[in-house]
Amino acid sequence: MTVSNQLGKPRLSEQRLAADLQAFQQSGGAIERLGDTPLRREKKRGAVEAAPAAAVAPAAAAKAE
């Protein structure tokens, strides 16, 4: 597995990556999984898209009323 194919940058093997990750976790590091990105959800065939949310008026316009 190659992480960098840029000239002058070293290639990172799977073994090196695994060793670095193990050292990171042993030193108390943790990887936080934030969840799924909403923009990457798969659309289902035949599903109707929800209507867009109504725009919120700017604070300056709301105070003028």
Backbone as JSON Lines, residues from 0, in Angstrom:
{"i":0,"aa":"M","n":[0.85,-1.18,0.0],"ca":[0.0,0.0,0.0],"c":[0.89,1.23,0.0]}
{"i":1,"aa":"T","n":[0.6,2.15,-0.87],"ca":[1.38,3.38,-0.97],"c":[0.52,4.54,-0.53]}
{"i":2,"aa":"V","n":[1.01,5.33,0.39],"ca":[0.27,6.5,0.84],"c":[0.67,7.72,0.05]}
{"i":3,"aa":"S","n":[1.94,7.84,-0.3],"ca":[2.42,9.01,-1.02],"c":[3.1,8.59,-2.31]}
{"i":4,"aa":"N","n":[2.61,9.07,-3.45],"ca":[3.32,8.83,-4.7],"c":[3.97,10.12,-5.17]}
{"i":5,"aa":"Q","n":[4.14,11.08,-4.29],"ca":[4.8,12.34,-4.65],"c":[6.3,12.14,-4.59]}
{"i":6,"aa":"L","n":[6.99,12.75,-5.53],"ca":[8.45,12.65,-5.57],"c":[9.05,13.24,-4.31]}
{"i":7,"aa":"G","n":[10.03,12.57,-3.75],"ca":[10.72,13.07,-2.57],"c":[10.05,12.73,-1.26]}
{"i":8,"aa":"K","n":[8.84,12.18,-1.3],"ca":[8.15,11.8,-0.07],"c":[8.25,10.28,0.09]}
{"i":9,"aa":"P","n":[8.56,9.81,1.3],"ca":[8.7,8.37,1.5],"c":[7.36,7.65,1.39]}
{"i":10,"aa":"R","n":[7.44,6.41,0.95],"ca":[6.23,5.58,0.88],"c":[5.97,4.97,2.24]}
{"i":11,"aa":"L","n":[4.72,4.82,2.57],"ca":[4.33,4.3,3.88],"c":[3.71,2.93,3.67]}
{"i":12,"aa":"S","n":[4.34,1.9,4.2],"ca":[3.85,0.53,4.02],"c":[2.74,0.25,5.02]}
{"i":13,"aa":"E","n":[2.0,-0.83,4.76],"ca":[0.93,-1.23,5.68],"c":[1.51,-1.57,7.05]}
{"i":14,"aa":"Q","n":[2.69,-2.19,7.07],"ca":[3.31,-2.57,8.33],"c":[3.7,-1.32,9.12]}
{"i":15,"aa":"R","n":[4.25,-0.33,8.46],"ca":[4.66,0.91,9.13],"c":[3.44,1.64,9.66]}
{"i":16,"aa":"L","n":[2.38,1.68,8.87],"ca":[1.14,2.33,9.29],"c":[0.55,1.63,10.51]}
{"i":17,"aa":"A","n":[0.53,0.29,10.5],"ca":[0.01,-0.49,11.62],"c":[0.85,-0.25,12.87]}
{"i":18,"aa":"A","n":[2.17,-0.2,12.72],"ca":[3.05,0.04,13.87],"c":[2.84,1.45,14.43]}
{"i":19,"aa":"D","n":[2.69,2.44,13.56],"ca":[2.45,3.81,14.02],"c":[1.11,3.92,14.74]}
{"i":20,"aa":"L","n":[0.08,3.25,14.22],"ca":[-1.23,3.28,14.85],"c":[-1.19,2.6,16.22]}
{"i":21,"aa":"Q","n":[-0.48,1.48,16.31],"ca":[-0.36,0.78,17.59],"c":[0.38,1.65,18.61]}
{"i":22,"aa":"A","n":[1.45,2.31,18.2],"ca":[2.19,3.19,19.11],"c":[1.32,4.36,19.55]}
{"i":23,"aa":"F","n":[0.51,4.89,18.65],"ca":[-0.4,5.98,18.98],"c":[-1.41,5.55,20.03]}
{"i":24,"aa":"Q","n":[-2.0,4.37,19.84],"ca":[-3.0,3.88,20.79],"c":[-2.37,3.51,22.13]}
{"i":25,"aa":"Q","n":[-1.15,2.98,22.14],"ca":[-0.47,2.62,23.39],"c":[-0.09,3.86,24.18]}
{"i":26,"aa":"S","n":[0.13,4.97,23.51],"ca":[0.48,6.21,24.21],"c":[-0.75,6.96,24.7]}
{"i":27,"aa":"G","n":[-1.93,6.34,24.56],"ca":[-3.15,6.96,25.07],"c":[-3.97,7.67,24.02]}
{"i":28,"aa":"G","n":[-3.53,7.63,22.79],"ca":[-4.28,8.27,21.72],"c":[-5.54,7.5,21.4]}
{"i":29,"aa":"A","n":[-6.56,8.19,20.97],"ca":[-7.82,7.55,20.6],"c":[-8.35,8.19,19.33]}
{"i":30,"aa":"I","n":[-8.98,7.38,18.51],"ca":[-9.58,7.89,17.28],"c":[-11.07,8.04,17.54]}
{"i":31,"aa":"E","n":[-11.57,9.24,17.33],"ca":[-12.98,9.53,17.58],"c":[-13.74,9.4,16.27]}
{"i":32,"aa":"R","n":[-14.77,8.58,16.25],"ca":[-15.6,8.44,15.07],"c":[-16.79,9.35,15.24]}
{"i":33,"aa":"L","n":[-16.91,10.31,14.35],"ca":[-17.95,11.32,14.47],"c":[-19.28,10.9,13.89]}
{"i":34,"aa":"G","n":[-19.3,9.9,13.06],"ca":[-20.55,9.45,12.48],"c":[-20.56,9.65,10.97]}
{"i":35,"aa":"D","n":[-21.7,9.39,10.38],"ca":[-21.82,9.49,8.94],"c":[-21.98,10.94,8.52]}
{"i":36,"aa":"T","n":[-21.4,11.28,7.39],"ca":[-21.56,12.61,6.83],"c":[-22.88,12.63,6.08]}
{"i":37,"aa":"P","n":[-23.8,13.54,6.41],"ca":[-25.11,13.54,5.77],"c":[-25.06,13.71,4.25]}
{"i":38,"aa":"L","n":[-24.03,14.36,3.74],"ca":[-23.96,14.59,2.3],"c":[-23.63,13.33,1.52]}
{"i":39,"aa":"R","n":[-23.19,12.29,2.2],"ca":[-22.79,11.08,1.51],"c":[-23.81,9.94,1.65]}
{"i":40,"aa":"R","n":[-24.98,10.24,2.1],"ca":[-26.01,9.2,2.21],"c":[-26.41,8.75,0.82]}
{"i":41,"aa":"E","n":[-26.69,7.48,0.7],"ca":[-27.12,6.97,-0.59],"c":[-28.61,7.22,-0.74]}
{"i":42,"aa":"K","n":[-28.97,7.67,-1.92],"ca":[-30.39,7.91,-2.2],"c":[-31.02,6.59,-2.63]}
{"i":43,"aa":"K","n":[-32.22,6.37,-2.15],"ca":[-32.93,5.15,-2.52],"c":[-33.74,5.42,-3.78]}
{"i":44,"aa":"R","n":[-33.81,4.42,-4.62],"ca":[-34.57,4.58,-5.86],"c":[-36.04,4.75,-5.55]}
{"i":45,"aa":"G","n":[-36.68,5.7,-6.23],"ca":[-38.1,5.92,-6.07],"c":[-38.47,6.72,-4.84]}
{"i":46,"aa":"A","n":[-37.5,7.1,-4.03],"ca":[-37.79,7.88,-2.82],"c":[-38.01,9.34,-3.21]}
{"i":47,"aa":"V","n":[-38.99,9.94,-2.58],"ca":[-39.29,11.35,-2.83],"c":[-38.4,12.2,-1.95]}
{"i":48,"aa":"E","n":[-37.75,13.2,-2.55],"ca":[-36.87,14.07,-1.77],"c":[-37.72,15.02,-0.93]}
{"i":49,"aa":"A","n":[-37.26,15.31,0.27],"ca":[-37.96,16.23,1.16],"c":[-37.83,17.65,0.62]}
{"i":50,"aa":"A","n":[-38.84,18.46,0.87],"ca":[-38.8,19.86,0.44],"c":[-37.73,20.59,1.24]}
{"i":51,"aa":"P","n":[-37.04,21.56,0.62],"ca":[-36.02,22.31,1.36],"c":[-36.64,23.11,2.5]}
{"i":52,"aa":"A","n":[-35.88,23.3,3.55],"ca":[-36.36,24.06,4.71],"c":[-36.56,25.52,4.32]}
{"i":53,"aa":"A","n":[-37.51,26.17,4.96],"ca":[-37.77,27.58,4.7],"c":[-36.6,28.43,5.18]}
{"i":54,"aa":"A","n":[-36.31,29.48,4.44],"ca":[-35.2,30.36,4.8],"c":[-35.55,31.14,6.07]}
{"i":55,"aa":"V","n":[-34.56,31.35,6.89],"ca":[-34.74,32.11,8.12],"c":[-34.38,33.56,7.83]}
{"i":56,"aa":"A","n":[-35.22,34.49,8.28],"ca":[-34.96,35.91,8.04],"c":[-33.74,36.36,8.84]}
{"i":57,"aa":"P","n":[-32.91,37.24,8.27],"ca":[-31.76,37.76,9.02],"c":[-32.21,38.51,10.27]}
{"i":58,"aa":"A","n":[-31.35,38.56,11.28],"ca":[-31.69,39.2,12.55],"c":[-32.03,40.67,12.36]}
{"i":59,"aa":"A","n":[-31.34,41.37,11.47],"ca":[-31.6,42.8,11.25],"c":[-33.0,43.0,10.7]}
{"i":60,"aa":"A","n":[-33.46,42.14,9.81],"ca":[-34.79,42.27,9.24],"c":[-35.85,41.93,10.28]}
{"i":61,"aa":"A","n":[-35.58,41.0,11.15],"ca":[-36.53,40.62,12.18],"c":[-36.73,41.74,13.19]}
{"i":62,"aa":"K","n":[-35.67,42.48,13.52],"ca":[-35.77,43.58,14.48],"c":[-36.54,44.76,13.88]}
{"i":63,"aa":"A","n":[-36.46,44.95,12.57],"ca":[-37.12,46.08,11.91],"c":[-38.62,45.93,11.93]}
{"i":64,"aa":"E","n":[-39.11,44.72,12.0],"ca":[-40.56,44.49,11.96],"c":[-41.19,44.82,13.23]}
